[in-house]
């Protein structure tokens, strides 16, 4: 095994082994203390979960539910040892986290000896302040999730489930993990000010990057909220707005510390507050007064009236509602918290105002600080030469490659030209005095001059460049290398790239069709379609089953996740004919299909008819028959019929839309034969098709071998039926349905 590793890897492993041994030797006498801390954390967590936390989490879950909805909601254990194992798992995690600080402390000497500990002394009060700040921000994020976000979210989820006749019966493991992980996400989001400020201060990520990319950050926050929070707009805004405000606060804080560093000025918080005491004091009073006025002078009532007019069931509660605190005390706490928040923002403004920002300006005007990657081609040509003189060759090549990836060869060429000018002289001079201009091949008057550069872009122009940077960059894009790549990989990459490039200009229309169908499907399910389908299928089960089928959701967002997946599936199916229409000329040019463009309509019509016909057959007969048989079998065994919502609904999908998909397989094979794929290919490639079906089933079906085979066997049978149909219509492969080559074309 050691001989298979290079010398550097073996040395690194040996050094790591020696470091681990040294750590163990250094903590032998203190290991018991670390273990005691771990044990205390484990036992305290185990005890707290049993005596306090479960009840508290249940209160948070039901705090915003109506009495009728809360009565229907329940938390269940699905295995005998689930609760105690969950408590042990959480206790182990908390104990390990609690043991990390003392473990680091007792190994500090070894860490310092190996350069893993700060060599310069750091004041303990600074470390303590950073630790308290991080803990405070984390606690604030978790508190926001527990006391503000979760009550509204669980209230919505339970009410939505009952409207669809789905019992909000959560499995204790899924329910706990959902709360814990989402709470951690809020807690980590609370670290945003420290992270952005620290990265900016250390110049790992420039402050200007966070400032200029704020639009992407806002979009990412809203997208994350749309995926991981309910589709209720109020809940999504409740998720996104605080994070957006926190990002803005983080930017301002980063700007403050970066300006102080660049100006070499000392931050004097107390002095700034004294100099601007009127602004800080006024902001403090304003923050408390706004909250007090909102609750005492009709603000809460007005907002609730607007929510009622908008059709939302969400309401601003009275101060302290659901928290076990009387309204007067809660109102005082709210007002104090907002007063402190306003005071903190005003203090930051005062500190920034008193900084010597003028002396920091030299850094903002530094040409080498220009982010070339953010410029367009014209901006690259106009940028100061110093920005490229300080640039390394690898950096210039990376920027040019990034421009190529963004489909901007003009910018890539400009970056390489400016890099050569700054480091090796002007291209114009070399063109006039050098060989490239003399021989006529690369000069302005040669065959490969400006005209070729304008026609072929970077690929044509790079052949005429004499710089080391351009000669090493994108050499693989020459025609010879393209042909070599085609020989190496069979041309598949080139073919696929050509086809996808043909769709690039039409991508907006394809995405628009996909988004419209997905949004329509999700809206229909959200507004009652889910309950309609569930009730209609339940009415068709045999009369011997009394009491119907009880559908439960073990995960709080299980029904919503199903709705999203189903809507995405319909969107992909609807966008396929559009993508096929725009890709058909490229597919035909590359030899994948044959025939005129009108065949796309034949494809769309035939596949659509097969899908609709199979779906109608499945929904009318197959789905009710299979579900009825399963329900009757369970009832005859005297079992309580309770299905998990995702399993039940996916069974419905497999026995309705799945039937349509099976019907489309023989139809698609006939269409492909009509498009130029011969019968012998389908007959000879059955092994590859079988392996592909097994792989797809292994990924997209539940982790159960029986379920996987239940999905793969019908697909294989449908493929066999398709081969049989082709055998008949092609007379055993002696003729194909595709038109003769001389008739292929537009």
N, C-alpha and C positions, 0 to 999 in steps of 0.2 A: 504493500500500500504506500509506504514511504517513497519507493522509487518512482511512483506515478506523480509525485508532487515535485515542483521545482525547488531550488535551494532557498529562494526567498520565502516561499510559503512554509517550508519546513522550519525556517528560522523564526517566522512569525508565530507558528504554533508552539514552538519551544519556549519563546519569550512569554506567550500567554500562559503556558503551563507553569512557568516559574513564577509569574506574577500571582497566579491563583494560589500556588503553594505558599508564597510569602504572605499573602493576605490571610490565609488560614492560620499560619503560624503566629501572625501578629494579633489575631483575635481569639486565640485559644482561651486565654484567661478571661476574655470579655464576652465570649460567645454565649455564656449562660445569661448575661444581662440582656443581650439582644433577644435571646429566646424568650425571656420573661416578658419583654415588651410585646413580642409577637403573641404570646399566650394571653396576655391581658387584652390585647386588641381582639383576638379571636373570641374569648369568653364574653367580653363586654358586648360585642356585636351579636353573638348568639343569644345572650340574655335580653338585649334590647329588642331584637326582632320578635321574640316570644311575648314579651310583656308590654311593648309600647308601639313598635314601628308598624306591625301589621295593622293594628287598629287605627293608627294615624293615617296610613296610606288608604285604608278603606274610607275614612272620613273625607280625605281629599278627593277620592274618586266620586263619592256621592254628594259632595257639598253643593254642587250646582244642579243636581237632578231634582225633578219634582218628586213628591212622595210616591206617586204611582210608578214612576220610572225606577226610583231607587229600590222599591220593593221587588221589582223584577230582576234587577242586577244582582249578580252573585259571583263569588270567587270559589273555584273548585280545584281539587287536586285530582289528577288523572292517574297517578300511580301511588302505591302504598307509602313509599319512602320519599316522595317528591318534596314534601315540606321540610323534613329534617335535613335532606341532602342539600336543598337550596340554602337553608340557614348555615350549614357547614361551609358551603362554597363561598357565600358572602363573607362569613367570618374569616376564612382563610385569606381572602383577598384583602380585607381590611387589616388583618393582622400583619400580612406581608408589607403593606404600605406603611403601617405604623413602625415596622422594624427597620425600614430603609434609613431614616435619619440617624439612629444610633449606630447602625452598621457603617455608614459613611464616616461617622465621627471617630469610631475606634480604629478605622483603617486610614485615617488622615495622614499619618506619617509615611505609610507606604505609598499613598497617592502622591504626596508631595515629592518623595524620592524619585518617582517615575514621571514627574512633570504633569500629573493629572490634577494638581491642586494649585490654585493661584499662588504664585511666588510672592507677589507684592501683598503686604498686609492690608486687609480690608477690615474697617471698623466693624465691630460686632453690632453696633446700633444700626448700621446701614443694612447688614444682613437681616437683622431682626425686622427692620422697617420693610424691606422687600418681602420677607416672608409673611408679615402681617398684611401687607397690601395684597399679595397674591391670594392669601386665605380669605381676605375680606371680599375681593372681587369674585372669587369662586363661590363663596357663600351667598353673595348677592344674586348671582346668576341662578343658583339652585333654588333660592327662596322665591325668585320671580316665577320659576317653573312650577314649584309646588303650590304656591299660594295664589297665583294669578292665572297661569296658563292651563295647568292640568284640570282644575275644576270646570272651566269652560269647555275644554276639549272632551273630557269624559261625559259631561252632560250632553254635548252634541252627539257623540258616538252612540251612547245608549239610546237616546231618543230616535236617532236615525235607524238604528237596528230594529227597534220595536215597530216603527212605521213599516218596515219591510217584513214584519213578523219573524224577526230573527232575535233569539234570546241573548241578551248581553251577559253571557256566562263565561267569564274569563278564567283561563288556566292560570294557576298561581305563578308558575314559572314565567310564562309569557307576559303576564300582567306586571310582575315585578321587574323583569328585564326591560320592558318598555319604559316604565317609570324611571328606573335607574339610568339607563342609557340616555334617555332624553334629558334627564336632570344633569347628567355629566356634560351633555352637549351645551346646555345653558351655562353650566359652571365654566367650561372651557371657553365659551364665547365671552364670558366675563373677563377672561384674561387678555382680551383683545388690546386694551390700552397698553398693558405691559409688553406684549409681544411686539406690536407695531413700534412702540417707542424704543424698545431695546434694539430691534433690528435696525431702526433708523439711526440711533445713537452710535451703534457699533459699525455703521456703514456697510452692514452685510446686505441690506436692501435699502437703497437710497430713499429718503423721505419723498422725493419727487415722484418715485414710482408709485407709492401708495396714494399720493395726491392725484396723479394723472390717471390712475386706473380705478378711480372711485366708481365709475359707472359699471365696470365689470363686477366690482364687489357688491354693489347694490343688486344687480341682476342675479348674481350667485346666491345672495341671501333670499331673494324672493323665490328663486327656483327651488332652493333647498326647502323653504317653507311650504311651497306648493306640493312637494313630493312627500314630506314627512309630517305634514299637519293636515287636518280635515279640509275638505274643499269649501267650507264655510268662509266667506270673505272676511268676516269679523275675526275669526280665529287666525287666519293667515296674516292679517294686519297686526294682530296681537303678537304674532311671532316676529314679523319682519321689521316693524317700525322701531322697537327698542334696539334691535341689532344695527339698523341703519344709523340711529342716533348715536349708538356706542361707537360705530366706525367713525362718524364725524368727530366725536369727542377724542377718539384715539388720534386722528389726524392732527387735531389742534395741539394735543399734548406732545406728539412727536415733533411738530413744528417748533414748539417751545424749547425742547431740550436740544434739538439740532441747531437752532439759532443761537442758543447759549454756547454750544460747543464751538460753532464756527466763529463766533465773535470773541471767544475766550473770556466771556463775561461771567461773573458769578451770580447765580440765582439767589436772590434775597426775597423769600416769600413774605416774611414779616414786614420788611421795608416796603414792599409793593403794596401790601394791605394798608399800611399806614398812609402811603402816598395817595391811595385811591379808596380811602375808607368809606367815602360817600357812595361810591358805586357798589362796593362789596356789601355794605349794609343795606342799601336799597334793594339789591338783588335778593338778599336773604329774606327781607320782609315781603318782597313780591312773591317769592316761591311759596312761602307759607300762606300768604293771603289768597293766592289763586286757588289752592286746594280748599281752604276754608270757605271761600266764596262759592266754589263749585258745588259743595255739598249743602251749604246753608242758604243759598240764594237762588235755588231752582236750576242749577246747572245739570245736576243728575237727572232731574225730571225732564228737562228739555232734551237731553241726549236719549233718554229712554223713549220719549215720544217719537223722535226721529227713527230710532231702531224699530219701533212698532210700525211706523208708516212704511218702512222699507221691507216689512215682512219678516224681520229677524226675531228670533226668540231670545236673543241675548239681552241682558239688562245689567246696568250698573247697580250693584247692591249697596245697601246702606253700609256706612263704615263699620268694620269689624264683623260683618255678616259671614258666618261660616268659620270664623277664627276663634270663637269663644271669648271675644273681648267686647265690652260695652261700647256703644257708638261714640260717646264723648272721649274716652281714652283712645280709641282707634283714630278718631279724627285728629286728635293732638299728635299722635305718632305719624300719621300721614303728612300733616302740615310740617312737622319738624324734619321729616325725611326730605321733603321737597325743598324746604328752606336750606338745608345743608347742601343739597345738589346744586341749587342756584348759587349759593355762596362759593362752592368749589369752582364752578365755571367762571364766576366773576373774578375769583382769585387768580385763576390761570390767565385771564385777560389782563389783569393788572401786572402780573409778572412779565408777560410778553411785552406789554407796553413799555416797561422800564428797562428792557434789555437794549443793548447797543446794537440795534439791527443794522445800522449803517456800516459798521466795521465787518459785519458778516456778509455784506453784499459781494465782497470780492470772490467768495466761493461760488455765488450764484452766477457770476460773470465769467467763471473759469472756462475757457474753451474746451479743456480736456474733460469737463464734467458733462458735455453734451451727450445725450443718449442717441447715438446714430441710428440705432434700431427703430426709433420712433419717427424718424424723418422719412419723407418720400424721396423720390429720385432727385427732384429739383433741390430739396433741402440738403441732400448729401453733397451735391455739387457746390452749394452756397456755404456750407459749413466751414469754419476756420480750419486751416491746415494743421494747427496744433492738435486738434482732436484726432487726426490720423497719424501724426508723428509719434504720439504716445501709445499708439495701438500696436499690439503684437500681430504677427502674421496669422496665428491661429485664430485670434479674435476677429480679424477681418474676414477670414474664410468662413467662420461660423456665422457672422452677420450676413455675408453674401448667400450662404446656404439657406439661412432663414428667409431671405428675400425670395429665393427660388421656390422654397416651400410655399410661400404666400403668393406664388404666381406673379412675381414682380421682377422679371429678369433685368429690366432697365435699372432698377435700384441696385441689384446685385452688381451689374457692370459698373455703375457709378462708384460703389464702395471700393471695388478693386482698383479702379482708375485713380481715385483719390489716395488710396493707400500707396500706390506706386509713385504718384507724384510727390507725396510727403517723404518717402523713404528712399526712392531710387531715381527721382527726377521725373520730369514731365513726359507723358507719352508723345506729346507733340514734338519735343526735341528729339526723342529717339526715332520718331518717324522721319524727321528731316535729316538727321545725321547718321542714323544707324542703318543696319543692313536691311531691316524690314521695310524701310522706305525706299531703299536703293534697288532692291530686286524686283519691285513691282508687285510682290505678292501681298504685302500688307499695308502699303501706303495708300494715300488718298486716291492715287491714280491707278492703283492696281486693281486686279480682279477681285480681290478680297477686301476692298476698302470700305468706305462709309456705306455704300449701297448694300453690300452684303451684311454689314452690321445692322443696318436698319431692317433688312428683310429677315434675317435669321436670329436677331436679338443676341443674347449672351452667347449662345452656342456657336453662332457664326463668327462673332467678334473674338471669342476666346482663342480661336485658332491663329489670329494675327497678333496676339499679345506676346511680349517678350519678357514680362516680369515673372519672377519665381512664384509669386502668389497665384497669378492667373494660370500658370502652366500646371500647377498642382491641383487647382480647383476645377471641378466639373470636367476633368479630362474624360470621365466615363460617359459624358453626354455626346461625345463624337459619334459619327455614324458607325465607325468600326466597332466601337465598344458596344453600341446598341445591338449590332448584329451578333456580336459574341455573346451578349446577354441572352438574346433570343435562342441561340444554339444551346446555351447552358441550361436554361429553364423551360425550353420548349415553346417560348414565345407567349406563355400564358400571362405573365405579368404585363407585357407590352399590350396584349389584346385587351386585358381588363382595364388597363389605364386608358387606352383609346376609347373604350366604351363609356367609362365613367366621365372622361373629359367631354364626351358628347352630351352628357346629361347635365353638365355644370351650369350652362346658361338656362336650363329649364328647371333647375332644382327648386326654385321658389314655387313654381306651380305644383310640383310633386309634393313638396312639404305642405303647401296650402291645402291640397286635397286630403292628405293624411291628417292634418290638424283639424280640418272641418269635420271629417267623419268621426275621428276620435272624440272631439268635443261633443258632437251630437249624440253619440252612443253613451258617453259618460253622463251627459245631462239627462238623457232618458232614464238610465238606470238610477241616477240620483233622485230624480223626481217621482219615483214610484215604480219604474219598470222592473226593478229587482223583486219587489214584493208581488207584482202582477204575475211574473213568470213562476215564482215559487208557489203562489196560491193556485195558479192554473194547473200546474203539474200535480199538486197535492190532491186536487179534486178528482184526478183520474186514477188514483190508486184504488185497489180493490176495496169493496165495501166491508170486507171482513176486518179491516184495520180500523179500530176505533180510536178516536182522539187525534188522528192525523200524525204528521211527522214533526218532531220538535227539532228545529235548526238552531244551533248555538254558534257563537263566535268565541273561540278560545283566546284569540289575540285582539286587542282593542281596535286595531285598524284592519282586521282581516277582510272584512267586507269591502272596504275602500280599496285595498290592494287588488282584490279580485276585479273590481270595477275598472281600475286603471289597466290591468293586464288585458282584460277582455276588450276594452276600448282601443288599446294599442293594436291588438290583433286585427280588429275590424278595419282600423286605419291603414294597416299594412296591406290588407287584402284589397281595399279600395284604391290605394295608390299604385298597386302593381300594374294594372292596365295602362295607366298614364305613363309610368316609367317605361313600360314595354313599347308604347307608341313612340316616345322620343328616342329610345335606344335602338329601334328596329333598323334604321339605316346603318348604324355602326355595326350592329350584329351581322347584318347581311354583308357588309364590306369585309368583315373579318372571317366570313365563311361559317358562322354559327347557324344561320338560318338562311332560307331561300324564299323567294316570293315577294310580291309587291306589298306596299305598306297597308293596303286595305285588309290584309290578313290579320292585322291587329284587332280589327273589329270582330273577325271570326273567333279569335282567341278569347277576347273579352266576353263575347256572347255565349260561346260554348262553355267556358269555365264558370261564368255566372249562372248559366242555366243548370249546370251540374251541381253547383253549390246550393242554389235555391231548391232544386228538386230533392237533393239529399237531405237538406235541412228540414224541408216539409215532411218527408218520409220519417225522419228521426223524431221530429217533434210530435207528429200525429200518432205514431205507432211504437217505434223502437224505444224511445226514452220512457214513456209511461209504462210500457211492458217490462223493461228491465228494472225500473225503480219499483214498480208494483210487485214483481217477483221477489226482489230483495227485501222489501218491507214485509210481504206476507211470510217469507221464510223466517224473518226475525220475530214476527208476532207469533207464529206457530211454536217457536222455541221459548215463548213467554219472556221476551226481552223488551226493555224500554228502548224505543226507537228515538235516538238522539244523534243527529248527524252534525259534524262540523261543517260550517257554512262553505268553506273553500272546497272540501271534498265533495259535498253534495252538488255545488254549482259546477265544478269541473266535470263531474259525472254527467250533468246535463249537457255541458259543452261537447264532451266526447260522443254522446249519443245523439246529438243533433247536428251541430256544425261539423263534428268529426265524420258523420256519415256523408255530408256534402263533400268534404275533403277527399274521402275514399272514392266517391264517384268521380271526382275531378282527375284522379290519377290516370285511369285508362283514357279519359278524354284528352289530357295533356300529352300522353304518349302518342295518340293519333295526330294531334296538332303538331308535335315535334317531327313526326314522320312526314307530315305535309310540308314542314318547314325545311326539310333536307336531312334529318337524322335517319339513317337507314334502319330497317328492321333488325339486321344482324347485330347492330350495336346494342339494342335493348336485350336481345337474346344472349349475347356474349358477356354483357356487363352485369349480370344478375348478382354475382358475388359481391362486386363493389357496391351495388345498390343495397344489398342486404346489410353489409357492414355499415354503410352510411345510415340506414334506418336504425340499426342498433345503437349507434353513437348518438343520434338525435334523441332517441327514446331514453337513453341513459342520462342525458342532460336535462330534458324537459319533462320527464315523468318523475313521480315521487321515488324516493330511495327504497324501492321495493322491487325485487326481481319479478314477482308475479305480475305487478302492475306494468312493469316494463314490457313483459311478453304479451300482456293483454293489449298493449298499444302497438307492438311491432308485428304481431301475427296478422291482424287485419290489413296493415300496410303492405306486407309481403303478398298476401292474397290478392289485394287490389293490383299490385304490380304484375302478378301472374295473370290476372284477368286481362290486364292491358296487353301483355305479350300475346295472349291467345287471340284477342281482338285484332291485333296487328297481323298475326299469322293468317287470319281469315281475309282481311281486307287487302293484304299485299300478296296473297296467293303463295304463302310460305316464303316471302322475301323475294320473289321473282320480279316484282314491280313495287315501286314506292309511290306514295301520293304526292311527292314534291314535283313541281313543274320542271320541265327540261331546262338545262342551263341556258339555252339561247333565249328563253322567255323570261329569265330572271332579270329584274330591273324595275325601275320606276315606271 
